[in-house]
Amino acid sequence: MFENKERTDINELGEFGLIKHLTTNFKIKNDYSVKGVGDDAAVLDSKGKQTLISTDLLLEGIHFDLAYVPLMHLGYKAVQVNLSDIYAMNGKASQITVSLGLSSKFPLEAVEELYKGIELACNKYNIDLIGGDTSSSKQGLVISITSIGYAEADKIVYRNGAQENDLLCVSGDLGGAYLGLQILEREKQIYLENPQIQPDLEGKDYIIERQLKPEARMDVIALLEDMNIKPTSMIDVSDGLASEILHLAKQSNVGITIYEDKIPLDPMTYETARELGIDPTVCALSGGEDYELLFTISQEDYKKLKHDVDITVIGHVTDKNSGCKMVSKSNNVHELKAQGWNAFNK
């Protein structure tokens, strides 16, 4: 979990001392942030824009395994998971709050590692840390992050705006994070059976990074703005492509058809899936944690982005009665089903 000869008991600092210690290096970067950490509440000035707020809860043993997840990576990923929700609304993320539940096994040095990852994400994405809370936990590590962002009212994109004949697009590639998790789980089991065997992750850098250090797609939002494209609907791919398509279709009251041969898969994702005896398409449809953006655009906007290699058109919007379907490489039609991550599956 965390190996360090130095071990400072958190009780030595107390709650307020801990927060002050962890947040000293965090400086305010956004003019939307009037007052950050250090008072009873943060003060924000939205400057006439609409405020976007999203919260995620990450629990040890449910959302992450400290046997193979470095604390610095965990801090970074916890922020990305939240920022992705703001970008999925076509907004610009600007602040986060961080709340932790810490068990007695965590010394100060371990929490500092976690905050190094949080700080790295804040600096890279120009985010202000403006508050949070800490508490003891009897259930292992608990991380709750709230992200805050802004957008002009007419720029916000919801899940319910897809129209018949719109094109369905996705950024990046899919399935890699799920396969990275499978490799990490495999190596953990091998280690538990024989601690003398070192993990074999050679050649799997990309998919391991997709799992441990995802990147929220702030760049895609900037790209769409530059292209003067406002998606008609949008969602981030956290629970698997199929699940997110069903969300868009249900909330927009439409059907959606996608084409298997259009789903973007990285070569390493494809090859690793084959090695493990898993269908690569299933990894994309049901894997989750890719944090790419899935969105619909009007056909008139297609010419603006058709040459962008990082955005792929994978299908189109149909009438509600057609349902959600995938046309396979062999031209068979399959009904799409949500078989990805479910927060309440045991």
Salt bridges, closest charged atoms under 4 A:
ASP45 OD2 - LYS47 NZ 3.48
GLU60 OE2 - LYS105 NZ 2.76
ASP65 OD2 - LYS188 NZ 2.53
GLU112 OE2 - HIS21 NE2 2.57
GLU113 OE2 - LYS116 NZ 2.93
GLU152 OE2 - LYS49 NZ 3.37
GLU187 OE2 - ARG186 NH2 2.97
GLU215 OE2 - LYS124 NZ 3.25
GLU215 OE2 - LYS213 NZ 3.08
ASP219 OD2 - ARG217 NH2 2.81
GLU225 OE1 - LYS92 NZ 3.50
GLU275 OE1 - LYS204 NZ 3.06
GLU289 OE2 - LYS77 NZ 2.93
ASP290 OD1 - ARG210 NH2 3.87
GLU292 OE2 - ARG210 NH2 2.98
GLU292 OE1 - ARG217 NH1 2.79
ASP301 OD1 - LYS304 NZ 3.01
ASP310 OD2 - ARG217 NH2 2.30
